[in-house]
Amino acid sequence: MDAHTLLGSQIPEPAKSSYAPLISPAGAGASPSRLEVRWARHLDEVRQVQRLRHAVFAGEMGARLQTSLPGHDIDAFDDFCEHLMVCDAQRGVVIGTYRLLTPAQAQRAGGLYSDQEFDLAALQAWRPRMVELGRSCVHASHRQGGVILALWGALAEFMQRNRLDAMVGCASIPMQYPGLAHGEGPARVWQQLRQTHLAAPELLVTPRVALPEQLAHVSAGEASVEPPALIQGYLRTGAKVLGAPAWDSDFNTADLPIMMRMQDLPARYQRLFSRRP
């Protein structure tokens, strides 16, 4: 769950917290394509993650990244996050990633990444037991179910081990959809999802920079626009949309605020997220 999804500052050492990250047991996340799932253990591994993010966000999406190291996507939150990696075990390269900001680390960081894009006052009571997912991406040659399943298996164990109740973040929608005016695609997606997947009123948040005013009147009924695949996946797990998207001009995306509460998981996902280590 993140702004800038496809399916930081200098870091002296890996992010530390009171939470217990999954330290890849042998064979964890294994599949016929030989995937290895683990948490970044030192700066070199974090740099690998940041290079992958740069290749996807800047190289593919054309994002304008403010970075202190060429060829790397680095922001001020990286120092405080746990970085989850999926690696191609044969080639020894990172092919997928998520970063997680725990409640304790969010306090040290001065807030969540999502606080920059939204007024999250409605979520105040959830902050002590809510983790933020961010900067998720998968290498272009590995965007199939195995990598996403490997990432989600590790996320499930992380949530269970640390007794966290919710995941929150932003999910990106491209501003440009084929055949539609700039920004019309995400506006239609929002109008559709607000009818079917909107959170309860007490959980709604407000974007700090909303989509252009004229897009507020786009009708969802004109033509159905399919949300990005990862957003569809979140919604299948019971995630809810927390309100209208924010506009990120650097990434040229509409960022939809999404929250997944463990209590809302469908039965088949409850089994995944309640496994005991």
N, C-alpha and C positions, 0 to 999 in steps of 0.2 A: 504494500500500500504506500504509494508515494507520488508526489508530484514527479513527473518525468519517468514514466515507466513504459517499457516495450516488452509483449508476448503475444575542500576543506582546509587551511592552516597546516603548519608542520606538525608532525606527530612524533613525539619523543619515544612513546611506547604504546602498546595496545591499550584501549580503553579499559579502565578498571571499574568494577562495581561490586556491590554485595550480592549480585545475582549469579547464578551458576550456569554458565554457558555450556552447551553440549560440546564436549571435546571428542569429536569423531571416533566412536568405537570402530574397530576394524570392520570393514565391509559396510558401514552405515551408508545408506543411500545407494548401495551398489545396484547396478542394472546391467543388461547386456552391453551397454555402451561404456561400462566401467566408470561410473561417476563416483567421486569421493566428496563427501560433505563434511565441512569443518568450519570452525571459527578462526579468523585471522589471529595468528599467535604473535606476530612481530611486525615491525614497520615494513619490511620487504613484502610481506603478504598483503598488507593494507595498500601498498603502492600498486600491486597487481590489480587489486579491486578497482582502484582509482583510474588505472589505465583502461580497464574494460569500460568503466562508466564514461570516460572521455570519448572512447571510440563510438559508443552508442549514442550518447547525448549530443556531442559536438559533431562527430563524423557522420552519423546517420540522420539525426534530427535537426542539425544546424543550430544547436543552442549556442548562445553567446555566454561562455563560461568565464567567470572571474576566478582565475586560479593562480596560485603562487609557483606552480611548477608546470612547464609546458608539457602537453600530452597527458595530463592527469586532471581529473575532476576532483577538486579539493575544496571543502568549505569548512567553516568554523565548527560545525557539529561533528565532524569526523573524529576529532580527538575524544569525544565523549561516548561514542557509539561502539557497540559490538558489531563486527562485520562478518556476516555469514557468506561462505564461499561454496560454490559447487565447482569442482575441478574435473577436467578430463584426466583421468589417472594415467592414461597411456602417454599423453603429451605433456603432462605436468603444467597445464595452463588453467587459469580461472575462466569459466564460461558462464557463470551466473552468480548473482549476488543480491543480498538484501542488507540493509543496516538497521540495527535496532537501538532505540534510545529508551532506556529504562526510566522509571520514575525518579530514582535517586540521581541518575546522571542528568536527567532533564533539569533537576533543581540546580545542579552544578553548572549546567550550560546556560542557565537563565531562562529556560523555557524549551518548548518544542520547536522544531522547524516549522510545523504547521501554524504556530503562533504568528509567524511572519506574514502568512497569507490570510488568516482568519482571526476574528475575535472569538476565542474559544471559552468565553466565560461560562457558557452553559455546561461545559464538561468539567468544571472545577472539582466537583465531588468525586469524579472518576480518576483524577490525576494520580493518586497514590497507588493505584492498581492497574494502570493503563500503560501499555508500551506503544511507542510510535515506530511504525515501519516506514522505511524510506529508501530512496535511491536504488530501487530495484531495477535490474536489467538482465538480459540474457544475450549472449553472443548470437549474431545473426544466423550462424550455421548450426545452432543447437536449440532453436525455438520449437521444441516439441514437448510432449507431456512429461517425459522423464525428468527433465531439469526442474520444471515447476513442482512436480511431486516431491523431488528430493528436497527442495527448499522448504516446502510446506511441512514435510515430515519433521525437519529440524525445528521449524517454528512451533509446531505442535508440542514437541518435547520441551522446548524452552518455556512455553506458557505454563505447561503442567508442572515442571520442576519448580518454577518460581512463583506459582500460585497467583498468576496475573489474570485479571478478569476481562480485559478488553484490548483490542488492537485498534489503533487509529492512524490515519494518514491521509494523504492526498493521492488521487489517481488521475493521471493525465489523459486528456482528450485532445487530439490534434486540432488546431484552429482551422486547418484547411482539409476539407473532405472533397473528394473528386465530384465535380459537377455542382458544388454548392458555393455560395459566396463565403468569403472569409469570416469565420466565426459562426456560421449558420449550423454546421454539424454539431458542435458541442451544445449550442443553444437548443437544438432539437432533442439531443440526448437528455439534457436536463429536464426539458418539458415532459419527456416520456417517463423518466425515472421518478419525478416528483409525484406522479400519479400512482406508482406501483411500489416504490421502495423508499419512501421518505420516512425518516425517523420520527419519533414522537416529538411534539412541539417543545417539550422541555429540553431536548437535546440539540435543537437547531442552532447553527452558528452562522456568522455573517462574514462574507468576503471583505477584505480590506480594499481590494481593487476588483470591482465587479466587471463582468463582461460589458462591452459597450451598450448603452441604453437601448439602441434600436433592436438589439438581439433579444431583449426581454419580451418582445411581442411576437417572436417567431412561434408558429404553431406546430405542435408535435404531430398533428393530424395530417399535415401536408404530405409527408412521406416518412416512412419509418427509417430511422438511422440507427445502425447497429453500434452499440457501445464497444470500445476496445475489448479484446478477449479477456484480459486480466480483470477488468471491471465486471464482466459477466461472471467470471469465476468467483470473485468476492461476493457478488449478490447471491450466487447459488449456495454459499456457506451461511447465508442469513445476514450478511452485512447490510447496513442501512446507509442511505445518503443523508448527510447532516445539513444540507442546504444547497444554495446556488453555488456554482463554481466561481473560483477566483481566476483572474487573468494574469498569467506569468509572461511578461513581454520578453524576458531573456530566453525562455525556452519556447516561446510562441505556442503555448498550450493553455487550455482551460483546465484548471485543477479542481477536481470534485472532492469535497470532504467526505470521507467514509469511515464508519466505525463498525467493528465486528465485536459483539459481546459474546462471551462464551455461552451465556444463558440462551442465546438466540440460535445456536448452531443446530441444524437439522440432525436427526439421529445418527446418520451415517458419519457425519463429521464429529459428533460427540464422541464416538468410539475412538476416532483418531486422536482427538485432543484430550482424552482422559486416560490414555495409556500410562501405566506406571513404569518408571525406569527400572 
